[in-house]
Amino acid sequence: MHRKIVAVSLCLLLLSLIAHPCLVSAKQNDLYIYINLWHNRLELKTSSGTVVKSFRVAPGAKETPSPIGKFRIIQKSRDWGGGFGTRWLGLNVSWGIYGIHGTNRPEAIGRYVSHGCIRMKNRDVEQLFPYVSVGTPVIIDGPIMGHESLTYRDLVPGSRGALVQLVQNRLKAAGYYWGSANGIYDRGTELAVIRFQKKEKLKVTGQIHLADLQYLGIVE
């Protein structure tokens, strides 16, 4: 009887290796998520670059683009239901609430339709969910504005997003900004912009327009 149990266990182990060959050598903390907004695709990868799983996704619409940058999973939840589908993977985006989640509109996958989150088919996010832990890195790559048809936006107090964060980083590197590069155009950012515009003899508005972005080398 003992030999039979061992034989059955060995067979189950071999079947699991066949089903998930890339996951055999990949520990959970060796995995990261790469999201390509140019192709609307999410990949679960190992640190060596091996693609373990790949899915089509639906990122943010033109008016509400997805965040660009390096983030981490900070929350895992099940059975959200409705527009959020059956699974939620929250991201540590400093300027808002964003995550990877399922959807009750699977026909929209592959298009820019969300409010900034990364939507997946419920069956796909359910496949991804067990292999992702709190702390898993997430890289979202794509157009600077999160949508292929956008090249820039005018930034004003209250603006939020990856472009604001990029401006903050450039101003900090130049010595004009001393706050947190959190992607939120607050009063500190506005004052830094004014200092920058005065010093560089640009039109002083306290806002960021195309000429300012060009001077900072963010857009051509």
N, C-alpha and C positions, 0 to 999 in steps of 0.2 A: 504493500500500500504506500509506504514511504517513497519508494522509487517512482510510483505512478504520479504522486503529488509533485515530486521534483521535476519529472518529465513534463507535466502539464504547465508548471510554472516557467520552465525553460522555453516551452513553445510560446507562451504568452509574451515573454520577454522578447523573443525573436520577432514576433508579429509587431510589437511596439517599435522595434528598431526599423522594420520595413516601412511602417506607417509614417514615422517621423525621423528619417535618417539624419537631418541637419540638427535636430534637437538632442540627439544622443550625446554629443560632446559639448552642447551649449547649455551652461547654467543660466538660470533666469536673470542673474545680474550681469550676464554677458550679452544680453540682448538689448537692442534699441529700436525705436520706430523712426523710419524715414518717410516723410510725406512730400511728394513731388507735385506741386500745384500746376506745373506746366503740363503734366500728363494726368492729373487727378488720380493719383495712385498712392496707396500706402503700402509700405514694405516693412515687415519685421525682419531685422537683420542681426547677425552676430557681429561682434567687434572686429572680426576679420573681413567683414563685408559680404558674407554668404547670406543670400536671401532665403529665409525660412518660409515665409508666407507673403503673398502679394494680393492686394484687393483694390478694386475701383472704389473711389470715394466721391463725395460731393462737398466741395469747400464753399467758402463764402461768396455771396453775390457781389456785384460791382459796388453796390451802395454799402455793403457790410462785409468787407473782405476779411479773409482769415489772417491771423497773425503770422508773421515771418520771423524765424529765429530759432534759438535753441531753448528748449523748455524741459520740464520733467512732469511725470504723472504724480499728482498729489492726492488723488481720490479715486476710488473704485466703488461703483454701485451697481446693483442689479434691478431689473424690472421697473425702470422709470416709466415705461409705457408712453402712449401717445406719440407726439413728435420726436421724443427722445429715445424711442425704441426700448430694447430690452437690456442694454448695458450702457454705462457712462464711465468714461475715463477722463477725469478733470485735469487740466493743465495749469501750471503756475504762471499764467500770463498776468503781468503786473497791472495792466490797464483795463482788465475786464474779466468776465467769466467765460471761458472757452473750454471745450473738451472734444473728445472723440466719442461718438455715440451712434446708436442705431436710429432707424427712422421708420415711420409708417407709410413712407412714400418711396418705395424701392425703385420706382420708375425714374426718379430724379437723380439717381446715382450716375456720376460722370459729368454732371453739369454744375455750374456755379449757382447755387440756389439757397445756401444756408445763411444764417445771421452771423457767420464767422466761425462756427464750429465745423468740425470734420464729420460729416455724416457717412455711415456705412449701412449696408444691408444688415438686418438683424442677425441673420445666420453667420455673416462674416465677422461682426463684432463679437459674437458669441465664441467664434473660433479663436479670435485674438485674445480675448479676456483672460483665459487661464495662464497665458505666457507673459503677461505684463504685471509688474508689481509696482507699488508706490515707490517712486524714485527712478523708474525706468526713464532714460533720456528719450526725448522726442525732438527730431530736427524737422522743421517745416521749411522747405526750400521752394522758391518760386519768384515771381515778379516782386519788386521792392514794395509795391502797393498791395500785394496779395491778389491782384487780378490782372490778367494779361493785357487788358485794354486801358489800364490806368498807368500813367507815367509819373504823375505827381498830384498832390493836393495842396491848396493853400492851407496853412496851419494857423489857427487862432487860439486864444485862451479857451480851454475846454476841449480842444482836439485830443484824440487818443489814437495810439497805434504804433506800428513798427517805424513809420517815418518820423514821428515825434521822437521816439527813442534814438533813432539814428542822428537826428539833429542835436539832441542832448549830448550824445557821445562826441560828436564833432566839436560842439561848443566847449565841452569839458576838456577835450584834448588841447584846444586853443587857449584855455585859461579863462573863458568867459562864464562858465557854468560850474557851480560847486555842489549842486544837488544830486539826487539819485536819478539815473537814467531809467526811469520807470515807464516811459511812453505816455505820460500824462502832461499836457501843456498847462502847467499851473503858473502861479504868480512868479515863482522863482525862475521858471523857464522864460517867461515873458521879460523879466528884468535882464536875464542873460542875453536875450535876443536884442534888446535895446542897447546894451553895452557893446555887443558885437557890431550892430549896425552903425553906431556912432563912431566907433574906433576905425572901422573899415570904410567909413564915408559912404555908406549905403543909405537909402531912404529909411528914416527911422519911423517904424510903424508898430513895433512890438509884435508883429506877425511875420510869418515866413511865407514868402511868395517865390515864384519861379527864379527871380534874380538872386535871391538869397540862397536857394538850393544850389544854383549853378556856382555861386561864389564859394560855397562850402564843398563843392566837388561831388555832390550827391547825385545830381542829374546833369546831363550835358546841355 
